[in-house]
Amino acid sequence: MTYIIPKQLKEEMKLIDRPIRLWWKDFLALCVLLGTFLMFKTLVHSWLIVPYWIIASVSSLFLIQPAPGNPKKRNWEAIILYISKDQYTHYSINHVPDMKVKKDA
């Protein structure tokens, strides 16, 4: 018996292919961003509603683009990973005994 195994098991689900590509993860991110911008719309003065929505749409489009350093992640995921990263420098513990051995020799 021959089993056919798909080569890409973790491929993203695509909602729209033409004229633009829209994946399911991007659609959910856009929905969350739209909800967030709608929530904060009440805090914006009525004269500034149009610039607010322009900035909101540009920032939303930036956040769902692939990250330049890691093409498998989106910009919003890269920002979350950067914020949650441990900022302290960690050193190896085993380098201290190596230095003592070299001094004795």
Buried (B, 14 or more C-beta within 10 A) or exposed (E): EEEEEEEEEEEEEEEEEEEEEEBEBBBEBBEEBEEEBEEEEEEBEEEEEEEBEEEBBEEBEEBBEEBEEEEEBBBBBBEEEEEEEEEEEEEEEEEEEEEEEEEEE
